[in-house]
Amino acid sequence: MVKQKISAVPSIRRLPSYLNIIRQAKNEGAEYISGTVIAQELRLEPIQVRKDLAITGIVGKPKKGYPVVALMAAIEHFLGWDEIQQVILVGAGNLGTALSGYPEFQYHGLHICAAFDQDPAKIGKTIHGVPILALETMPIQIVSLNAKVAILTVPSTSAQEITDRLVAAGITAIWNFTNVKLKVPENVLVQREDLTSGYATETDGYQAESPEKIASQAAMFANRLEKQYKHLRKWARRTGVSCFRLYDKDIPEVPLAVDLYQKAGTEDKYLHIALYERPYDKPEDAEIAWMDSMKVAAAAMLAIPVENVHTKIRRRQRGEDSQYERFDTAGNRIVIDEGGSKFLVNLSDYLDTGIFLDHRPARLMVRSEAAGKRVLNLFCYTGAFSVHAAAGGAASVTSVDLSKTYLAWAAENLKLNGFATNSPTAGHSITGRELAAVNARYPCIHSDVKAFLASAKRTEDKWDLIVCDPPTFSNSKRAAENLDLNRDWAELCRTCLALLSPEGILYFSTNSRGLKFDPEMIGGAATREGTVIADLSESSIPEDFRNRNIHRLWKITIA
């Protein structure tokens, strides 16, 4: 963002709120939006809004307002949010952990790619998918990550010392969450946050919301759901979609993700509402009460029985396989339909329901290309890609995952659609040549993916189509080594490409915003003449997802 005069600072601080309103208008199909509409939504004077927008350089049209797409682009460019900034976090304590999981950063061009700490107990672990590295490696890592921005959440006694090391390593902007006034060269920008109340780390700092405020939030939430449902219902009917994302932090003070599911063969509808982790602590009883208010409001607005609305509060994931932690044993499972195939979803027991709705278009791509092909689905989760490949007429589909829970779920989904699977003993890493021995076209393999690929490479197994959608980070003790996708992606792709038959296809997907995809880093078949690499990220994200950065997807077809 270009440096502005102090008088422009209040205007700059209002721009993100404007952007949120404009995004909502775009999702509703509006081509233009007036300053008056924005002012009414935020209870401001129209003249103030027009003055604020003027600093971005965009000009509205008389009687029509501002072009929505151009206005969004102008604000994002002015704020510097149209480019990804690699950010490091120094200090992985309570505050650092909270900031690393703040979901709104992704909309503002900020990606926390690494955290640094000197506590041996923390080094090597992750917080919200962000690896914690040793503080002494920070100078080298800053250069390697090409980071220019640092978030500082260290004790005050070491703040200046750490700052000196950051500046020496090339950091040019510091977000200072300590109570120290830092001394830096003129070319280094420092933004200091006053957190003396400790609201982000101590429950005592939480200000209880009044019943009136909660009721107001519930009303705004319900109204937004109604608008979105009217818009998306038409799209869903036209495209044959029965389950979709209905709401995703559309209103900043209601940080929820809402997915609507329809039970296959019925008109019965269900809601899955997940609360994104807040950047501050809130008493559990207050959070539960707040969620109940949102739950009741959503059920009433959409005429869905309240018992069909399931809520989750996302907690900080700690320890091995925390992503597989079971929250409940209620077993609220239903069968849904997607593209003519059936899938089991669990609305109550786990953090996720068993199907990632944003990958709907990618699954249908695989289905359309699978006929007669040997398909390998790596990090298969509950086997949704596998089912679609089998339904598309694949010669065989091999599903590999390290989680017994999700692998059993994948087997259920395959059987639900008539594709019998005869899985080998859990823990046995099977190769392609052994498929005939287990007499199965659709084996579900319990194995570390890296180990499976190494074994398949040694025995020269081949597949015609591979789907690889790995987590950003995994530190399971059942794996020989940790998976850090930002570090390991190129090797993973290179190995997959080596296992493809001529004219084979690799679909590689990730939700890591820090991964810098470069075919030259992959080497091998990726750089071979005739290999075609297509970035399908934008086209693979469906209309129901407001977050256009929720995943990235590449299709690599080798010569």
Buried (B, 14 or more C-beta within 10 A) or exposed (E): EEEEEEEEEEBBEBBBBBBBBBBBBBBEEBEBBBBBBBBEBBEBEBEBBBEBBEBBEBEBEEEEBBBBEEBBBBBBBBBEBEEBBBBBBBBBBBBBBBBBBBBBBBBBBBBBBBBBBBEEEBBEBBBBBBBBBBBEEBBEBBEEBEBBBBBBBBEEEBBBEBBEBBBEBEBBBBBBBBEBEBEBEEEBBBEBBEBEEBBBBBEEBBEEBEEEEBEEBBEBBBEBBEBBBEBBBEEBEEEEBBBBBBBBBBBEEBBBBBBBBBBBEEEEBBBBBBBBBBBBBBEEEBBEEBBBBBBBBBBEBBEBEEEBBBBBBBEEBEEEBEBBEEEEEEEBBBBBBBBEBBBBBBBBBBBBBBBBBBBBBBBBBBBEBBEEBBBBBBBBBBBBBBBBBBBBEBBBBBBBBBBEBBBBBBBBBBEBBEBEBEBBEEEEBBBBEBBEEBEBBBBBBBBBBBBBBEBBBEEEBBBBBBBBBBBBBBBBEBBEEBBBBBEBBBBBBBBBBBBBEEEBBBBBBBBBBBBBBEBEBBBBBBEEEEBEBEEBBEEBBBBBBBBEBBBBBBBBBBE
